Amino acid sequence: MLDVSQIKTELEEERVRVVKQLAELGDDVAGSDEIGAEEGFADSGAVSAERREVYTLIGTMRDSLGEIDAALARIADGSYGTCERCGNPIGDARLEALPSARWCLDCAAVVER
């Protein structure tokens, strides 16, 4: 049987880690994208490439944070573990592997294409 309280704890811990990583990358999670280049860095092309990589990473991490927050909201409102597409239960194994899962395996195959 799935221990939702344990999953909630894990999601909360993961949220703290993601927020900390975003802050370390210069993102304030509130939407600021001001990331400074290293002083004295002469190659503007390299700076641009590095910024693109950081922005991409920040975007991915913001997406993860959104998924974590959505899963925590589902836990709070009692809908956690129910597929958002078909309303059927999401399998325990899927939720253990991907605690922020929104869809059952059948619907994920359709939605995530």
C-alpha positions in Angstrom: 0.0 0.0 0.0 1.2 3.5 -0.9 2.3 5.7 2.0 1.1 9.1 0.9 2.5 10.8 4.0 6.0 9.4 3.1 5.6 10.6 -0.5 4.5 14.0 0.8 7.7 14.2 3.0 9.8 13.2 0.0 8.2 15.8 -2.2 8.7 18.5 0.4 12.3 17.6 0.7 12.8 17.6 -3.1 11.1 21.0 -3.3 13.6 22.4 -0.8 16.5 20.9 -2.8 15.2 22.3 -6.1 14.6 25.8 -4.6 18.1 25.8 -3.2 19.6 24.7 -6.5 17.7 27.4 -8.3 19.0 30.0 -5.9 22.5 28.8 -6.4 22.0 29.3 -10.2 20.9 32.9 -9.5 17.2 32.3 -9.9 15.0 33.6 -7.2 12.0 31.3 -8.2 9.9 34.4 -8.4 10.7 34.8 -12.0 13.9 36.9 -12.1 16.3 35.7 -14.8 19.2 38.0 -13.9 22.3 35.8 -14.1 25.6 37.6 -14.1 28.6 36.7 -16.2 31.9 36.2 -14.4 33.9 39.4 -14.3 36.8 39.4 -16.6 35.4 36.8 -18.8 36.6 37.9 -22.3 34.8 35.6 -24.6 31.3 36.8 -25.0 30.3 33.8 -27.2 31.3 31.5 -24.3 29.3 33.6 -21.9 26.3 33.5 -24.1 26.6 29.7 -24.4 27.0 29.3 -20.7 24.0 31.5 -20.1 21.8 29.5 -22.5 22.8 26.3 -20.6 22.0 27.9 -17.2 18.6 29.2 -18.5 17.8 25.8 -19.9 18.7 24.2 -16.6 16.6 26.8 -14.7 13.7 26.2 -17.0 13.8 22.5 -16.4 14.1 23.0 -12.6 11.2 25.4 -12.6 9.1 22.8 -14.4 10.1 20.2 -11.8 9.2 22.7 -9.0 5.8 23.2 -10.7 5.2 19.4 -10.8 6.2 19.0 -7.2 3.9 21.9 -6.1 1.1 20.4 -8.2 1.6 17.0 -6.5 1.6 18.5 -3.1 -1.6 20.4 -4.0 -3.2 17.1 -5.1 -2.2 15.5 -1.8 -3.7 18.4 0.1 -7.0 18.3 -1.8 -7.3 14.5 -1.7 -7.0 13.9 -5.4 -3.4 12.5 -5.3 -3.2 9.1 -7.0 -6.1 9.8 -9.4 -5.4 10.3 -13.1 -6.2 13.8 -14.2 -7.2 12.6 -17.6 -9.4 9.5 -17.1 -10.1 9.6 -13.3 -8.8 6.1 -12.8 -6.2 5.3 -10.1 -2.5 5.8 -10.9 -0.7 2.6 -10.0 1.3 2.6 -6.8 4.4 1.5 -8.6 4.2 4.5 -10.9 3.7 6.9 -8.0 6.6 5.4 -6.2 8.8 5.8 -9.3 7.4 9.2 -10.2 5.7 10.8 -7.2 4.6 13.8 -9.2 2.8 11.7 -11.8 -0.5 13.3 -13.0 -1.6 10.4 -15.3 -1.9 6.7 -15.2 0.3 4.8 -17.6 -2.3 4.4 -20.3 -3.0 8.2 -20.4 0.6 9.1 -20.0 1.3 7.2 -23.2 -1.2 9.4 -25.0 -0.6 12.8 -23.3 3.2 12.7 -23.3 3.6 12.0 -27.0 
